[in-house]
Amino acid sequence: MTRVDKQDQRTHTTHICCIGAGYVGGPTSAVISAKCSEITVTVVDKDAERIAAWNSDNLPVYEPGLDSLVKKQRTKNLLFSTDIKSAVDRAQMIILAVNTPSIAADTTLGSESPRGLQTDLRAVKQCAQMIAEVSLESKIVVGKSTVPCGTSRMVQEILDKNARGGVEFTVLSNPEFLSEGSAIQDLLFPDRVIIGGSAQDANSQWAQSELKWIYQHWVPEHKILTMDRWSSELAKLSSNAMLAQRVSSINSISAICEIVGADITQVAAGCGADSRVGSMFLRASLGFGGSCFHKDIASLVWLCQSLGLPEIAEYWRQVLAINGLQTKRFVSRILDTFASSPKGICGKRVACLGFSYKEGTGDTRNTPAADVCRELIRYGAHLSIFDPKVSEHHILEKLDTGADSVQICEDPYSAISESDAVIVLTAWAEFREIDWKR
């Protein structure tokens, strides 16, 4: 697709529609609206309850700095709506930030079944179909969701196939690099912004320059990288895979430390002091969770398999295997602590501090804490759980268990009271301030 007529008459974007009011769409739209006062940003979602929450005093997503930013911008140029089609029709640029979960993914991907490695792209496909049916004018469609390589091309094909006469779409890849707990800072001061398009397509080049113009409202030009769509999508997967690899690497070293008596904190400090290594993501933990790391490595494994690279696929598969092993080792150590008791951990009360997959967020997707809790319940333990940002509803929903074995507490002290053991599952800063003599 190449359309070069009237390019000098094109005007800058004044309306953006972001489809998906989740952890990516909400914060991203809030920052764009704050930095681009001339652009109206409408965030849409079919979940009416979620949209109502975005329009209320209690936002559905917790991120430091997000609450005040959203409430300020809602009085200006940031809208939240369930009227998806109207927002799409009005926008010159559409951002896809819909959920793309793994299909039947397990913890370690031990199965050779391709279904355990694939990403569910139904929401992306449905959005592309709807955009094509609704749009009366040509638009830029920006992929922000975490997706496998080749998704931008797939979206372009769906749009081209279903477009109305005279309507053309330009699809860009613009992956998010947000870390939950610091998403607003990541958006305001990004290490880089990647915009993937097509160097052979004049429309794509113009669309890239238009998205770049938006980012240049607050991002230095040298941090905005333009490339082809495949490279953009692969850069996203590779970045997350390498970060997850570091988590599994330090956790594998922690297993050695436990046997030989070394201090993993000191080992990590010794490694991180090397400027070639650095200290980021070198803290031993239960393993990585969240919506991206597992899914992105799974996509990388699937890609390698489909390209006939089984050895490389196995390399990345082991990053996931070690992540699953870390949780199992943690549970085993807890069970060993009660091994001398006649019934083991059965009937014991265990205080669980934290439930989100990491500090700074209320997100429980793929949280290792849930895996630990389920195993302890299976062995008959009674749990007292406290997390400062995860609601009772979300915890019980995640554990899929009754109140007989789980008590949700309002503060760490009520969770700890009368417990036989205390385990820290999420490294919230407030847990470091607990008065254990109280």
Phi, psi and omega per residue, in radians:
M1 nan 2.081 3.082
T2 -2.396 2.038 3.097
R3 -2.234 2.022 -3.052
V4 -2.021 -0.011 -3.100
D5 -1.252 2.498 3.045
K6 1.048 0.439 -3.109
Q7 -1.135 -0.533 -3.114
D8 -1.282 -0.205 3.139
Q9 -1.657 -0.062 -3.131
R10 -1.164 2.453 3.104
T11 -1.938 2.829 -3.128
H12 -1.204 2.749 -3.139
T13 -1.086 2.342 3.072
T14 -2.063 -0.305 3.127
H15 -2.348 2.223 3.057
I16 -2.084 2.384 3.020
C17 -1.981 2.166 3.073
C18 -1.858 2.041 3.120
I19 -1.611 1.999 -3.095
G20 2.077 1.923 -3.075
A21 -1.856 0.852 -3.098
G22 -1.847 -2.610 -3.067
Y23 -1.165 -0.399 3.114
V24 -1.703 -0.905 -3.054
G25 -1.072 -0.761 -3.110
G26 -1.107 -1.033 3.135
P27 -1.058 -0.727 -3.129
T28 -1.060 -0.806 -3.131
S29 -1.144 -0.656 3.135
A30 -1.088 -0.752 -3.124
V31 -1.218 -0.742 3.110
I32 -1.040 -0.775 -3.133
S33 -1.124 -0.623 -3.134
A34 -1.224 -0.617 -3.070
K35 -1.608 -0.295 -3.103
C36 -2.173 1.428 -3.044
S37 -1.130 -0.373 -3.125
E38 -1.470 -0.040 -3.112
I39 -1.979 2.270 3.011
T40 -1.592 2.201 -3.115
V41 -1.959 2.122 3.114
T42 -1.967 2.107 3.106
V43 -1.694 2.183 -3.093
V44 -2.132 2.653 3.120
D45 -2.792 2.567 3.115
K46 -1.354 -0.226 3.119
D47 -1.427 1.720 -3.078
A48 -1.101 -0.608 3.140
E49 -1.146 -0.689 3.122
R50 -1.173 -0.768 3.115
I51 -1.090 -0.696 3.102
A52 -1.071 -0.654 3.119
A53 -1.161 -0.685 3.104
W54 -1.125 -0.477 3.127
N55 -1.599 0.058 -3.093
S56 -1.841 -3.002 3.079
D57 -1.475 -0.182 -3.121
N58 -2.063 1.604 -3.084
L59 -1.130 2.612 -3.118
P60 -1.349 -0.154 -3.124
V61 -2.187 2.305 3.050
Y62 -1.751 2.170 3.010
E63 -2.589 2.333 3.081
P64 -0.953 2.189 3.114
G65 1.562 -0.219 -3.071
L66 -1.283 -0.738 -3.049
D67 -0.993 -0.918 -3.106
S68 -1.164 -0.620 -3.132
L69 -1.154 -0.816 -3.128
V70 -1.110 -0.798 -3.101
K71 -1.124 -0.546 3.085
K72 -1.261 -0.795 -3.062
Q73 -1.307 -0.419 3.105
R74 -1.076 -0.416 3.113
T75 -1.494 -0.040 -3.071
K76 -2.122 -1.616 -2.973
N77 -2.219 0.461 3.106
L78 -2.120 2.100 -3.093
L79 -2.121 2.612 3.047
F80 -2.201 2.246 -2.997
S81 -2.625 2.729 3.002
T82 -1.728 -0.066 3.137
D83 -1.448 1.357 -3.002
I84 -1.142 -0.822 -3.036
K85 -1.126 -0.690 3.125
S86 -1.133 -0.715 3.140
A87 -1.166 -0.684 3.111
V88 -1.131 -0.780 -3.118
D89 -1.081 -0.631 -3.071
R90 -1.378 -0.466 -3.002
A91 -1.404 2.557 2.965
Q92 -1.578 -0.398 3.138
M93 -2.297 2.354 -3.128
I94 -2.123 2.216 3.106
I95 -1.787 2.217 3.084
L96 -1.660 1.955 3.133
A97 -2.273 0.737 -3.093
V98 -1.487 2.868 -3.119
N99 -1.257 2.388 3.117
T100 -2.314 1.294 -3.075
P101 -1.275 2.896 3.052
S102 -1.296 2.657 3.086
I103 -1.658 2.013 3.053
A104 0.858 0.719 -3.135
A105 -1.406 2.394 3.042
D106 -1.793 -3.078 -3.021
T107 -1.214 -0.708 -2.992
T108 -1.950 -0.135 -3.055
L109 0.992 0.718 3.140
G110 -1.248 -0.413 -3.118
S111 -1.377 2.601 3.092
E112 -1.480 -0.064 -3.101
S113 -1.071 2.218 3.128
P114 -1.038 -0.463 -3.109
R115 -1.091 -0.452 3.116
G116 -1.344 -0.079 -3.054
L117 -2.029 -0.153 -3.009
Q118 -1.624 2.800 3.115
T119 -1.852 2.408 3.134
D120 -1.371 1.877 -3.082
L121 -1.822 0.275 -3.102
R122 -1.035 -0.710 -3.131
A123 -1.126 -0.682 3.116
V124 -1.127 -0.793 -3.138
K125 -1.107 -0.742 3.132
Q126 -1.109 -0.675 3.103
C127 -1.125 -0.775 3.140
A128 -1.064 -0.759 3.120
Q129 -1.071 -0.800 -3.121
M130 -1.144 -0.737 3.133
I131 -1.040 -0.766 -3.138
A132 -1.113 -0.697 -3.100
E133 -1.249 -0.601 -3.038
V134 -1.490 -0.611 -2.941
S135 -1.243 2.248 3.077
L136 -1.767 -0.177 3.127
E137 -2.325 2.808 3.135
S138 -1.150 2.574 -3.063
K139 -2.531 2.793 2.985
I140 -1.696 2.260 3.115
V141 -2.001 2.119 -3.036
V142 -1.931 2.092 3.099
G143 -1.460 2.009 -3.138
K144 -1.927 -0.413 -3.127
S145 -1.127 2.696 3.050
T146 -1.320 2.057 -3.014
V147 -2.421 2.802 3.055
P148 -1.200 2.821 3.084
C149 -1.104 2.420 -3.137
G150 1.714 -0.101 -3.099
T151 -1.163 -0.689 3.127
S152 -1.039 -0.724 3.111
R153 -1.109 -0.718 3.119
M154 -1.084 -0.775 3.126
V155 -1.095 -0.725 3.117
Q156 -1.049 -0.728 -3.130
E157 -1.141 -0.721 3.124
I158 -1.121 -0.774 -3.139
L159 -1.118 -0.794 -3.124
D160 -1.100 -0.687 -3.094
K161 -1.192 -0.591 -3.011
N162 -1.906 0.081 -3.091
A163 -1.187 2.567 3.021
R164 -1.199 2.815 3.130
G165 -1.054 2.272 3.128
G166 1.469 -0.102 3.134
V167 -1.742 2.243 3.140
E168 -2.206 2.604 -3.112
F169 -2.140 2.496 3.043
T170 -2.081 2.086 -3.082
V171 -1.742 2.260 3.076
L172 -2.061 2.655 2.997
S173 -1.819 2.165 -3.122
N174 -2.433 1.249 -3.006
P175 -1.083 2.560 3.076
E176 -1.495 2.548 3.083
F177 -2.216 0.897 -3.072
L178 -1.644 2.459 3.019
S179 -1.899 2.075 -3.115
E180 -1.056 2.357 -3.037
G181 1.807 -0.353 3.088
S182 -2.458 0.460 -3.025
A183 -1.051 -0.739 -3.110
I184 -1.143 -0.766 3.094
Q185 -1.122 -0.659 3.109
D186 -1.121 -0.623 3.119
L187 -1.304 -0.680 -3.114
L188 -1.302 -0.611 -3.078
F189 -2.293 1.161 -3.070
P190 -1.263 2.591 3.009
D191 -1.157 -0.637 3.100
R192 -2.855 2.737 2.992
V193 -2.124 2.230 -3.126
I194 -1.916 2.268 3.103
I195 -2.178 1.970 -3.119
G196 -1.758 2.271 3.119
G197 -2.540 -2.601 3.135
S198 -2.264 2.115 -3.123
A199 -1.248 -0.310 -3.108
Q200 -1.580 -0.050 -3.055
D201 -2.032 2.077 -3.111
A202 -1.083 -0.675 3.109
N203 -1.123 -0.693 -3.138
S204 -1.150 -0.700 3.112
Q205 -1.097 -0.712 3.109
W206 -1.154 -0.738 3.141
A207 -1.090 -0.710 3.088
Q208 -1.068 -0.743 -3.140
S209 -1.161 -0.573 3.127
E210 -1.214 -0.772 3.095
L211 -1.168 -0.626 3.084
K212 -1.106 -0.699 3.104
W213 -1.030 -0.696 3.117
I214 -1.103 -0.852 -3.120
Y215 -1.138 -0.551 -3.105
Q216 -1.177 -0.114 3.023
H217 -1.091 -0.429 -3.135
W218 -2.563 -0.151 -3.120
V219 -1.865 2.252 3.091
P220 -0.993 2.477 -3.036
E221 -1.030 -0.620 -3.074
H222 -1.204 -0.220 3.108
K223 -1.643 -0.015 3.131
I224 -1.769 1.952 -3.065
L225 -1.827 2.217 3.057
T226 -1.864 2.445 -3.092
M227 -2.768 -3.106 3.096
D228 -1.346 2.858 -3.023
R229 -1.156 -0.685 3.124
W230 -1.076 -0.789 -3.137
S231 -1.109 -0.678 3.122
S232 -1.089 -0.833 -3.132
E233 -1.142 -0.697 -3.135
L234 -1.236 -0.577 3.098
A235 -1.087 -0.680 3.111
K236 -1.125 -0.889 -3.140
L237 -1.050 -0.762 -3.086
S238 -1.158 -0.703 3.129
S239 -1.056 -0.844 -3.141
N240 -1.166 -0.649 3.128
A241 -1.106 -0.714 -3.128
M242 -1.214 -0.622 3.078
L243 -1.176 -0.763 3.107
A244 -1.112 -0.631 3.109
Q245 -1.039 -0.686 3.123
R246 -1.140 -0.688 3.112
V247 -1.090 -0.825 3.127
S248 -1.147 -0.594 3.140
S249 -1.115 -0.860 -3.110
I250 -1.220 -0.560 3.087
N251 -1.188 -0.593 3.089
S252 -1.165 -0.631 3.088
I253 -1.208 -0.569 3.125
S254 -1.109 -0.554 3.097
A255 -1.126 -0.686 3.090
I256 -1.144 -0.753 -3.127
C257 -1.014 -0.713 -3.111
E258 -1.102 -0.553 -3.113
I259 -1.434 -0.732 -3.043
V260 -1.625 -0.160 3.117
G261 1.543 0.243 3.089
A262 -1.382 2.806 -3.131
D263 -1.730 1.954 -3.067
I264 -1.089 -0.542 3.114
T265 -1.122 -0.728 3.123
Q266 -1.238 -0.662 3.094
V267 -1.084 -0.789 3.139
A268 -1.095 -0.684 3.112
A269 -1.115 -0.701 3.122
G270 -1.136 -0.670 3.109
C271 -1.259 -0.783 -3.065
G272 -1.189 -0.372 3.123
A273 -1.205 -0.317 3.064
D274 -1.308 2.108 -3.078
S275 -1.070 -0.417 3.116
R276 -1.316 -0.359 -3.116
V277 -1.746 -0.922 -3.110
G278 1.367 2.858 -3.011
S279 -1.699 -0.176 -3.087
M280 -1.180 2.445 3.093
F281 1.047 0.586 3.083
L282 -2.074 0.623 3.094
R283 -1.923 2.068 3.130
A284 -1.040 2.475 -3.038
S285 -2.726 -3.002 3.046
L286 -1.237 -0.224 -3.071
G287 2.097 3.031 -3.125
F288 -1.529 2.633 3.072
G289 -2.390 -2.587 -3.140
G290 1.486 -3.066 -3.000
S291 -1.570 -0.220 -2.923
C292 -1.948 -0.842 -2.948
F293 -1.002 -0.922 -3.120
H294 -1.057 -0.818 -3.094
K295 -1.117 -0.713 -3.100
D296 -1.212 -0.689 3.091
I297 -1.178 -0.685 3.087
A298 -1.034 -0.730 3.097
S299 -1.108 -0.657 3.131
L300 -1.179 -0.704 3.085
V301 -1.071 -0.823 -3.138
W302 -1.087 -0.725 3.122
L303 -1.078 -0.798 -3.138
C304 -1.095 -0.710 3.112
Q305 -1.107 -0.768 -3.107
S306 -1.193 -0.395 3.128
L307 -1.619 0.072 -3.141
G308 1.299 0.653 3.140
L309 -2.113 1.166 -3.032
P310 -1.114 -0.620 -3.127
E311 -1.156 -0.710 3.124
I312 -1.226 -0.649 3.069
A313 -1.040 -0.739 -3.129
E314 -1.176 -0.618 3.093
Y315 -0.988 -0.863 -3.118
W316 -1.293 -0.516 3.086
R317 -1.062 -0.628 -3.109
Q318 -1.208 -0.449 3.043
V319 -1.072 -0.715 3.095
L320 -1.236 -0.675 -3.129
A321 -1.074 -0.761 3.133
I322 -1.151 -0.608 3.104
N323 -1.090 -0.761 3.095
G324 -1.176 -0.641 3.133
L325 -1.102 -0.630 -3.102
Q326 -1.056 -0.734 3.115
T327 -1.134 -0.739 3.132
K328 -1.106 -0.687 3.135
R329 -1.132 -0.683 -3.135
F330 -1.108 -0.787 3.117
V331 -1.091 -0.730 -3.139
S332 -1.058 -0.692 3.133
R333 -1.148 -0.659 3.096
I334 -1.139 -0.789 3.140
L335 -1.103 -0.675 3.130
D336 -1.096 -0.566 -3.141
T337 -1.080 -0.543 -3.119
F338 -1.786 0.219 -3.063
A339 -1.071 -0.533 -3.103
S340 -1.363 -0.250 3.112
S341 -1.313 2.453 -3.089
P342 -0.905 -0.714 -3.123
K343 -1.854 0.253 -3.112
G344 1.098 -2.360 -3.107
I345 -1.469 -0.170 -3.112
C346 -1.014 2.183 -3.141
G347 1.498 -0.121 3.138
K348 -1.411 2.655 3.123
R349 -1.769 2.112 -3.097
V350 -2.040 2.151 3.072
A351 -1.477 2.178 -3.134
C352 -1.957 1.962 -3.124
L353 -1.713 1.959 -3.118
G354 1.744 2.549 3.093
F355 -2.529 -0.448 3.088
S356 -1.144 2.832 -3.034
Y357 -1.249 -0.285 3.014
K358 -2.858 2.923 3.134
E359 -1.212 2.715 3.082
G360 1.552 0.030 -3.134
T361 -2.596 2.709 3.044
G362 -1.727 0.193 -3.086
D363 -1.268 2.265 3.127
T364 -1.968 0.169 -3.138
R365 -1.137 2.188 3.137
N366 0.971 0.516 -3.131
T367 -1.229 2.235 3.091
P368 -1.062 -0.446 3.137
A369 -1.021 -0.671 3.138
A370 -1.132 -0.695 3.120
D371 -1.096 -0.747 3.123
V372 -1.099 -0.824 -3.108
C373 -1.088 -0.745 3.136
R374 -1.060 -0.730 3.141
E375 -1.146 -0.738 3.137
L376 -1.136 -0.681 3.075
I377 -1.108 -0.699 -3.141
R378 -1.066 -0.554 3.116
Y379 -1.536 0.088 3.023
G380 1.669 0.162 3.133
A381 -1.327 2.675 3.015
H382 -1.844 2.212 -3.010
L383 -1.880 2.408 2.965
S384 -1.989 1.948 -2.975
I385 -1.964 2.365 3.011
F386 -2.364 2.279 2.974
D387 -2.420 2.298 -3.057
P388 -1.171 -0.302 -3.051
K389 -2.213 0.022 -3.137
V390 -1.933 2.243 -3.075
S391 -1.326 2.797 3.081
E392 -1.003 -0.735 -3.137
H393 -1.009 -0.815 -3.095
H394 -1.191 -0.635 3.130
I395 -1.154 -0.870 -3.118
L396 -1.141 -0.637 3.099
E397 -1.119 -0.710 -3.125
K398 -1.188 -0.677 -3.103
L399 -1.449 -0.359 3.129
D400 0.906 0.895 -3.118
T401 -2.434 2.855 -3.133
G402 -1.469 3.090 -3.097
A403 -1.307 -0.198 -3.102
D404 -1.083 -0.633 -3.052
S405 -1.840 -0.124 -3.070
V406 -2.343 2.335 3.007
Q407 -2.128 2.193 3.111
I408 -1.644 2.175 -3.034
C409 -1.856 2.752 -3.085
E410 -1.620 -0.182 3.098
D411 -2.730 2.829 -3.076
P412 -1.124 -0.540 -3.076
Y413 -1.213 -0.657 3.092
S414 -1.212 -0.497 3.076
A415 -1.251 -0.699 -3.086
I416 -1.295 -0.553 -3.061
S417 -0.935 2.211 3.083
E418 1.109 0.335 3.108
S419 -1.483 2.674 3.090
D420 -1.560 -0.323 3.122
A421 -2.739 2.678 3.090
V422 -2.187 2.224 3.076
I423 -2.175 2.402 3.111
V424 -1.734 2.016 -3.071
L425 -1.768 -0.370 3.090
T426 -2.370 2.335 -2.993
A427 -1.470 0.960 3.058
W428 -1.125 2.420 -3.085
A429 -1.036 -0.598 -3.089
E430 -1.131 -0.384 3.124
F431 -1.240 -0.392 3.100
R432 -1.307 -0.274 -3.100
E433 -1.735 0.105 -3.095
I434 -1.135 2.343 3.066
D435 -1.549 1.730 -3.037
W436 -1.255 -0.225 3.113
K437 -1.541 -0.154 -3.079
R438 -1.136 nan nan
